[in-house]
Structures are given as C-alpha cells and as structure tokens.
Amino acid sequence: MTAECPACQGTVLLPGNLQGLASRRKARVVSVPGLVLEIGGFLLLFWFPLGTIAGPFLIYIGFKQSSAIRCSNCDAVTTPGAARCSNCRALFSSD
C-alpha cells in the first residue's frame, strides 16, 4: 500500500504492519440541500436590507452542511472523534 508523506508530500510504500493506519481529512460532500443554501444565500446578498444580513448566514450553514471528515484509506465519511474507520476498520493515526 502507498501513502503520502506528510513532510515531503511524496509517495512512500508502507510495510505490511502499517497498512491499517489512516488519517482524517476534510473534504466537500456534494449535497443538494447544502448547495441550495449556498446559492440562495449568495442570491440574497443582492436584496439590500434583509438579504445582506441573512445571506452570509445561509452561505455559512450551507458550507458547514457540505463539509465532512473522510478516511484517507477508503474515502468514507467518518466522525471527528472516531478511533477507527467504520467502513475499512483502519486505525486513525494521531494528527
């Protein structure tokens, strides 16, 4: 199995006993409700009195809804406090 070196960003070959390690990474998830909130918030920015106040809040909520933490081994969505990936059962290394 190959992995990305955190220091030099190069590809390294992992030995057999380290293949069960993974890390958590932030990624965007394509979700229709999050995308609708972001686009709606952006369009509200043009409606001056109320839209300039409500628009950034909708953009922020849509962005947070479309963000997820994924496993670097299998690319499955996971929780920030998980010790193992629920899909591939790989241990998360300490970040």
Secondary structure, DSSP 4 states (H G I P E B T S, - for coil): -EEE-TTT--EEEPPGGGTTEE-EEEEE---HHHHHHHHHHHHHTTSHHHHHHHHHHHHHHHHHHTEEEEETTT--EE-TT-SB-TTT-PEEPP-
